[in-house]
Amino acid sequence: CLRIVRSPQGQQRRDALMQAVLALREGLQAHGLSLLGTPAPIVPVLLGPAATARLAARALGQAGLLANLVEYPAVAQNAARLRMLVMAQHTPAQARQAAALVAQALQEAAGGEGMETAAMGLDLLPAGH
């Protein structure tokens, strides 16, 4: 296992992972979403009130995006979030698509009015899984 980590293949996987992470973060921010933390494979996205977050998480699941919703009491009230997980197999294009899906789901959950900030957790599956 350490052989792969230290190999050129391991470096390529880390580089691919960071490209997807940055594409996801940039896509989410371009849609006006608030993110927590620094660039890493786990991307917390603030969503806001639990009711809105639940509707958005359900819509994401129906769209084929695995979403792990984190809500009270794990986080403060009205601070629900998605916990998105990026893998090296995700492409930047998939990450941008996921960002657009999150923004759309949150906007629809909020009734089409301005997006409220909140945080959600999302596991993105690579194509074919």
Secondary structure, DSSP 8 states (H G I E B T S, - for coil): -HHHHHSHHHHHHHHHHHHHHHHHHHHHHHTT--B-SSSSSEEEEEEESHHHHHHHHHHHHHTT-EEEEE-TTSS-TT-EEEEEE--TT--HHHHHHHHHHHHHHHHHHTTTSS---EEEEEE---TT-
